[in-house]
């Protein structure tokens, strides 16, 4: 059974940092692109970052570039999202999801698991507030 578990969320003041983790079981993350998404209350889910499976190339949406860093640790079968200089607009539930490639079906709205490449975690809450 495939499981993705996010952790590391919490309450942080503006300008603070958090590191989110996405730990996998049942699959080897190195064989997948791994995305981070977020969804704020009343808003659509938004793709934030992705790390590719083939060459670990990384991608970010413009408004997190320079603040967020995605990375993977194959020995721990995990992917991380280091978030610095957090702002109130970053408040959301953050999800990790695998896919065959970055900018794949999950990035463009596929919401479920396809039982092959796309798996989702349950999310971790990030709240940025003073």
Phi, psi and omega in degrees: 000131182274135177219133171245131182233118176270150175206168176104355177289173179163193179260129181219150178282156175306137184090351181278182184228152171217153171238116177271145177240146174232105182257137184246148168225148180088347175218162174257111187300333182300338182272001185234149160289144180234127181254153164245131176239165172215154177219118177269157180304130177077005181240162177287155173298140184233131173287134184250314186200160178210147172237130187282163180275328190280315187227012180058029174293144184244150182223145181219148169286156190302320188280004172241354179302136181085347179247325183252145176224126177260143180206166178227152175235100185294329179296330179259000181053050185219156173234145185236155171230105176276123183241117180246162179049049182294145181235160180306327178293348177276355179297124183182170165272129182256133182237144167256151180208140176269162175199171180290320179220164168291151184058039176265203186299320181299319181299325184261021166118355179294121191262337185259192173264140177263001179073009184227296180245332190258117175225147184236148169271180183270347176099156175222136185278131172241124179235123180247112185201148176267000000 
